Amino acid sequence: MDDPRKPTEKLVDVSRDELLFDLEFGMKYQDGKARQRAAVDAAVATVARMIAAHLERAGYVIKRKPPAMGHSTPGSPGYKGRLTE
């Protein structure tokens, strides 16, 4: 039986900038709609930096799935581009 704790896909590390962006986005928006006024942006950015710093000090490693390959990317299934010889 497969161990559910082991991911089946290769995961990549998340940079600090990506983590900050995602934390800020999650605090500012819900379902793609703004939840707060623009005046709160500074507070949201500060809280996101504090959370990221705490996770870093605590030794957390954040990972994510790699970006999906585009349908016309060479090497992807179904790529019908020109072959080089």
C-alpha positions as CSV (number, residue, x, y, z in Angstrom):
1,M,0.0,0.0,0.0
2,D,1.2,3.5,-0.8
3,D,2.2,5.8,2.0
4,P,-0.2,8.8,1.9
5,R,2.4,11.0,3.4
6,K,4.8,10.6,0.5
7,P,3.8,12.8,-2.5
8,T,3.5,11.1,-5.9
9,E,4.7,14.2,-7.7
10,K,8.1,15.9,-7.5
11,L,7.7,19.0,-5.4
12,V,9.8,22.1,-5.6
13,D,10.8,24.6,-2.9
14,V,8.9,27.8,-2.5
15,S,11.0,31.0,-2.4
16,R,10.5,33.5,0.3
17,D,9.0,36.0,-2.2
18,E,6.5,33.4,-3.4
19,L,5.5,32.6,0.2
20,L,5.0,36.3,1.0
21,F,2.9,36.9,-2.1
22,D,0.7,33.9,-1.3
23,L,0.3,34.9,2.3
24,E,-0.6,38.5,1.4
25,F,-3.0,37.3,-1.3
26,G,-4.8,35.0,1.1
27,M,-5.2,37.8,3.6
28,K,-6.4,40.4,1.1
29,Y,-8.7,38.4,-1.2
30,Q,-11.4,35.8,-0.9
31,D,-12.5,34.0,-4.1
32,G,-10.6,36.6,-6.1
33,K,-12.5,39.5,-4.6
34,A,-11.0,42.2,-2.4
35,R,-12.0,41.7,1.2
36,Q,-10.4,44.8,2.7
37,R,-9.6,48.4,1.9
38,A,-6.2,49.4,0.4
39,A,-5.3,51.0,3.8
40,V,-4.9,47.6,5.3
41,D,-2.2,46.6,2.7
42,A,0.7,47.7,4.9
43,A,-0.6,45.7,7.9
44,V,-1.1,42.7,5.7
45,A,2.4,42.9,4.3
46,T,3.8,43.2,7.9
47,V,1.9,40.2,9.1
48,A,3.0,38.1,6.1
49,R,6.6,39.0,6.8
50,M,6.2,38.0,10.4
51,I,4.6,34.6,9.5
52,A,7.3,33.9,6.9
53,A,10.0,34.7,9.4
54,H,8.5,32.5,12.1
55,L,8.1,29.6,9.7
56,E,11.8,30.0,8.6
57,R,13.0,30.1,12.3
58,A,10.9,27.1,13.1
59,G,12.5,25.1,10.3
60,Y,9.5,24.7,8.0
61,V,10.1,23.9,4.4
62,I,7.3,24.9,2.1
63,K,6.9,23.0,-1.2
64,R,4.6,23.2,-4.1
65,K,3.8,21.4,-7.3
66,P,6.0,22.5,-10.2
67,P,4.3,24.7,-12.8
68,A,2.3,22.8,-15.4
69,M,3.7,22.4,-18.8
70,G,2.0,24.3,-21.6
71,H,0.2,22.4,-24.3
72,S,2.7,23.6,-26.9
73,T,5.8,23.1,-24.9
74,P,8.4,20.7,-26.5
75,G,8.4,17.4,-24.6
76,S,4.8,17.7,-23.4
77,P,2.4,14.9,-24.5
78,G,0.6,16.1,-27.6
79,Y,3.3,18.5,-28.8
80,K,3.0,18.7,-32.6
81,G,5.6,21.3,-33.3
82,R,8.4,21.2,-35.8
83,L,11.0,18.6,-35.1
84,T,14.6,19.6,-35.4
85,E,17.1,17.3,-37.1
